[in-house]
Amino acid sequence: MGSTGPGAVGPYELLVRLATGGMAEVFIAHRTGEGAGGGEPDGKGGGAGAGGVAGGGELDGEPLVAVKRIRADLRSEPGYAAMLFDEARIASRIASPHFVPVLDCGLDGGGAPYIVMELVVGVTLKHLTRPPDMLDVGDALDLIAQAAEGLHAAHEARDSSGELLQVIHRDMSPSNILVGVDGRARICDLGLAYALRRTTRTKTGTVKGKLSYLSPEQAHARPLDRRSDVFSLGVVAWEAVAGRRLFVGSSMLSILHAVLEREVPPLSSEREGVGAAVSAVVARALERDRDARWPTAADFAGALRAAAEREGHAPSRGRVGARVDAILPEPLKPLAPSSGPGGPRATPELIAALRSMHAAGVTGAGDESGILAPRRPSRG
């Protein structure tokens, strides 16, 4: 292959590392004409001999992709491989412009699992809303509505026989919402998701997800349904508009107490220009009695859009995209001009630039989502 990059998995050359999370690492990669083809999301594809690509060398014009693989120190643990393939199986059944699609999966030459996702040239909502920077109210509400539509698509995912998979994300947080330079929000990271057909299961009584974004039923380790994700996204919505955290504490117990008991201030008291309509929509998502919440994420999205229009909060995806572009992590900066539907396309110039970044030690910073995070400029 003649690569000076960080290696290859299956038919994908890894070009530069984008992020490292608690379980996995993510690389910008491109498909080559060498090696084996990938597989279906059942854990049986990929690896040498699984079916090659005709010809050799680089396939210019193919989309650049994001390859997620288990960190080297965890690859001997079989449970992590099962989790990764579960993520691929679930994601492959979700069709939405607001959900990051899984394109391929397989095993590399050493038997380590990987999944291949569409490469989003963007940042997480967490990094787009860091204080003191605040999104325009209309932009914040539009991004949350988009995320809610992606979440609804996940909740409505069905298997090949048409049976509802009963997907519950269980980890809705700003770290798991990607916002691209196109101004579009996409849900990502199904590592903790529940689904009817999932092979890996959580032990009874085990709490999954980030504490500050748990629903009350998650905090109590009770059975969940899609309304748990609506509550978690409601927390994200409140924070995106208010510009501060909602449920905080100095310990795990104090955070859980806040989730279960702390009064939620109306958004109209937190942000000038936010009226009763928007406040009421977000407050309903944050009802601790799930029967009082929005029954679906689609209902939440529709109500947010209607309330934003009623109060005159007009979104601008161009404005959001420009803001994203300004804080892109280094490995993504050269890709922004060529980003389009399906992600940026591989060209010899882009591939060379990414290889050079790897050689120079450039990498995206770690993020708990395991997807990506921009480096923050040093101060002073």
Stockholm file with secondary structure:
# STOCKHOLM 1.0

chainA/1-380         MGSTGPGAVGPYELLVRLATGGMAEVFIAHRTGEGAGGGEPDGKGGGAGAGGVAGGGELDGEPLVAVKRIRADLRSEPGYAAMLFDEARIASRIASPHFVPVLDCGLDGGGAPYIVMELVVGVTLKHLTRPPDMLDVGDALDLIAQAAEGLHAAHEARDSSGELLQVIHRDMSPSNILVGVDGRARICDLGLAYALRRTTRTKTGTVKGKLSYLSPEQAHARPLDRRSDVFSLGVVAWEAVAGRRLFVGSSMLSILHAVLEREVPPLSSEREGVGAAVSAVVARALERDRDARWPTAADFAGALRAAAEREGHAPSRGRVGARVDAILPEPLKPLAPSSGPGGPRATPELIAALRSMHAAGVTGAGDESGILAPRRPSRG
#=GR chainA/1-380 SS CCCCSSEEETTEEEEEEEEECSSEEEEEEEEBSSSBCCBCTTTTCBSTTSCBCSSCSBCTTSBCEEEEEECGGGTTCHHHHHHHHHHHHHHTTCCCTTBCCEEEEEECTTSCEEEEEECCCEEEHHHHSCTTCCCCHHHHHHHHHHHHHHHHHHHTCBCTTSCBCCCBCCCCSGGGEEEETTSCEEECCCTTCBCTTCSSCCCTTCCCSCGGGCCHHHHTTCCCCHHHHHHHHHHHHHHHHHSSCSSCCSSHHHHHHHHHHCCCCCGGGTSTTCCHHHHHHHHHHTCSSGGGSCSSHHHHHHHHHHHHHHHTCCCCHHHHHHHHHHTCCGGGGGGGGGCCTTSCBCCHHHHHHHHHHHHTTCCCCCCTTSSCCCCCCCCC
#=GC SS_cons         CCCCSSEEETTEEEEEEEEECSSEEEEEEEEBSSSBCCBCTTTTCBSTTSCBCSSCSBCTTSBCEEEEEECGGGTTCHHHHHHHHHHHHHHTTCCCTTBCCEEEEEECTTSCEEEEEECCCEEEHHHHSCTTCCCCHHHHHHHHHHHHHHHHHHHTCBCTTSCBCCCBCCCCSGGGEEEETTSCEEECCCTTCBCTTCSSCCCTTCCCSCGGGCCHHHHTTCCCCHHHHHHHHHHHHHHHHHSSCSSCCSSHHHHHHHHHHCCCCCGGGTSTTCCHHHHHHHHHHTCSSGGGSCSSHHHHHHHHHHHHHHHTCCCCHHHHHHHHHHTCCGGGGGGGGGCCTTSCBCCHHHHHHHHHHHHTTCCCCCCTTSSCCCCCCCCC
//
